[in-house]
């Protein structure tokens, strides 16, 4: 479970400086500022994931699974751009949905 939280937190924290650089590069696009705000909040939420959130993600998690890492990065990049990701629960549910879709297509 600790590895799962570390993986999610790493992906979120890794995206914050990238989004901040895009915010500087494209100051007229408010989505980047929103993304930085949400990613920062989600990073704090990832540290104290609920048992329910962990239970949703754990069946899909493997440190060595390329699908996990690729899909996690994809969903993290959508934060601030996809209107349905406004809370950490939204983020978890979107990640689970994407993981289910990726596994079904594989």
HELIX and SHEET records of a PDB file:
HELIX    1   1 UNK A    2  UNK A   25  1                                  24    
HELIX    2   2 UNK A   30  UNK A   47  1                                  18    
HELIX    3   3 UNK A   51  UNK A   58  1                                   8    
HELIX    4   4 UNK A   66  UNK A   78  1                                  13    
HELIX    5   5 UNK A   88  UNK A  105  1                                  18    
END                                                                             
